[in-house]
């Protein structure tokens, strides 16, 4: 596993437990300071999609409903989903897709199992194998931690495109259908206590296993790659755990 020999599965599990425990949460990584983006309401006003009066009324309604401002404006029939999507994309600095044919996800790179797509909130729909880049659909707020984890764990870089939140369930279902019968690997969830043994067992099923992982709040994404399809283990959140492991040189 990772070009190292281990005397037993238990030894491999203990070593991975130490690695996992020392993994820095993605939320704690240092990020460059940036100016706060314009708020969606002001962007909609600037784009001429709503009036200042519409914005004030929507903000009043939002205080009692707790819904996102864009959804509130749509419910009040002050604007439509396309205008909200455009404003959200402008706020995030990303391109957007007003429509996306669900058949486009059939161009999936066979790199993400459907369960991984659901966990990450990223739906592949275009692939550049030479550059190891994929176009992915996502919804606001942009899952930037998942995008970073995708590159760290798989070596692929995602080009995100915002889509309306009502489109995501349909795209995920289409992706699942596109993956039927393909060797896209598997994905499972594990608690922090279960994760080391689960990873060691997956590594023992293949030769020359490579284990990579990335902190992606609220979970840690672990990938075991070998001669066959990859195995993804998502370590569910929980309180800080002290692994029952002694330090080992193996």
N, C-alpha and C positions, 0 to 999 in steps of 0.2 A: 504494500500500500504506500503510494507516494515514494516509490523506489526504495522502500525500506522493508526488511524482513522482520516479522514478529513471531515470537515463540508460540502465541496462541491468539485466539479471538479476543479473549479477555484482556490480554496485554494491549492489543490494538485499540480496544474500546477505552481502556484507561488513558492511553496516550491521546486519543481524540477528545476525551472528556476534558483534559487539560487545555487543549487547543480551543475548544468551544468556550470554556470558562473564561479564557483570556481574550476572547474575541471582543473587540471594541464595538459597542452598539453604534449603528449608523447614525442615530440621532445625536451622538456625542462627537461625531467627527467635526473637525474645524472647517467652517465654511467662510469664504470671503464675504466681507460686508457689502451689502448692495442696497441701493435706494429702494424703499418700499414701492410696490407697483401701485398704479392707480386703481381705485376701487371700481368694481364692475358697474355700479350705478352711475358714476361720473363718466365712465367710458360710453355707456349707452346714451347719456345726454349728449356727449361730444359727437357721437356718431349720428345723432338725430333720430335715434330709435325711440326715445321717450322724451318727455318734457320734464323740467324741474318739478312741476306739480305732481306728475306721475311718480317721480322718485320719492317725494315726500310722503305721498299716500302709501306707496309700497313699503317704505321704511316703517311707517306707523303700523301697517298690517303685519309686518314681519316680527315686530316686537311681541305680538300676541301668539303668532303661529309658530315661530321658531324655524320656519322654512328658509332655505337659501333665498337671497334676494331675487335672483333670476327666475326661480320657480314661482315666487310670489307675484312677480310682474306678469308672468304668463297666465297665472290663475286669474289675475285681475283684468286680463285681456288688454294690458297696456302695450304689450309687444309680443313677439313670437319667439319660438325656440331658436330659430336660425339667428336672430339678432343677438340673443343671449350667448349662443355658442361663439359667434364672432367676437363679442366683447371678452369672453373668457379666454379665447385664444390670444387676443391682443394683450390681455393682462399677463398671460403666461409666456408670451413671446414665441408661440408655436403656430404652425399651420393648422388648419382645421378642415374637416370634411363634412359638408352639410349632408351628404348622402354617401353611403358606401355599400356597394352590392355585397351581400353576405357570401356570394360565391368567390369573392376575392381571397378569402381566407384559405381557399384550397391551395394557395401558393405557400402554405406554411412550410417552414424549414425542417420540420420533423425534429425540432430541437427542444420543444416544450410540450410536456404532457398537458392534457386538458386541465387537470387539477392544478398544475403550476400556473396556467393561464388565469384561472380563477383567483388563485392566491395573490398573484402579482398585479392583476388588473391590467394586463397587456395582451392584446390580441394581434398576432402577426398576420400581415396580409400582403407582404411583398418582400422579396429576398434578393440580395446581391451577394452570392456566395463568394465571389472573388474578393470582395472587400469585407466580407463577414459582417454585413450590415442588414438589418431588417426593418421594414416599416411596420409600426405597431399602432393600433388604435387604442386610445385610452380616454378616460373621462376626467373632468375637473373634480377635485383638485389633482393636478398632475402628480402621478406616483413617482416622484424623482428618486426616492430611495430604491424602488423596484428597478428603475432604469439603470441606476448605478450597480445594483446587485447583479443584474443580467450580464453586464459586461464583465464583472469580477468573477462570476461563477462559470460562465459559458465562453467568454472571449468574443461574443457577438456584441455589436453596438446597435442600439435601437434608435430609430428616428421616429419620435412620437408625433401623432396627429390626434388632435382632440375631436371627439365625436359626441353627439348628444347622449345624455345618460340613458335615454330610452332605447338607444341603438345597441348598447353594450350587451344586454342579455341575449339579443338575437345573434350578435356576432359570436359570442361565446358558444351558443348552441350550434351555430354553423361550424365553428372550429372543431367542436367535439365530433360532429358528423364527419368532417373531413379527415379526422384522425382515426376513424374506425378502420381496423385492419392494418394500420401502419405501425411500424416499430418505433413508436415515439417515447418509449420508456414508461416509467410509472412514477407516481408521486404519492407519498403518504405523509401523515402527520404523526408527530411523536412528542411526548412530554420531555422536558429536560432530563429527567431521570432515565427515560427509555432511549434517548437519542444515541449515546455511545454504543450500546449493544446493537441497536438497529443499524448504525453505520458500519460497525465491524462485521455484522452478518452479511450486509450487502456487499462489502468489499471482498469477503471470502467466497462469494459466488462467481467471481471473475478473476482472471489473471491480470497482473500489473494494474491494479485499481488505483485511480487517482481520486483523491477526496479534496474538494474545495468547498468553501463556505463563505457566506457574506451575511453580516448583520443587516437586517432589513425590517426595522420595527413595524409591526409588533412581533416579528418572528425572526428566526435565523434560517436561512436557506442553505441546505447542505446538498451537494451533488456528488454521487459516487459514479465515476465513469470508468468503464473497462472495455472489454472486447465487444460487448453487446450494447443494447440501448441503455441510456443513462438511468439512474435511479435517484430521484429527488426525495429528500426528507425535509419537511418543514417542522422546525422545533417551535412548538406553541409557546406563547408567553407564559410567564409564571414568576413567582417570587424568586429572588436570587437563591441559587442552589449551590451547596458545597458538595462537590463530587466525592463519592467514597472511593478516592483513588490515591494511591501512593505514587510519588514521583518515580519514574523508571527511565533507564537509559536505553531500553529496547525500542 
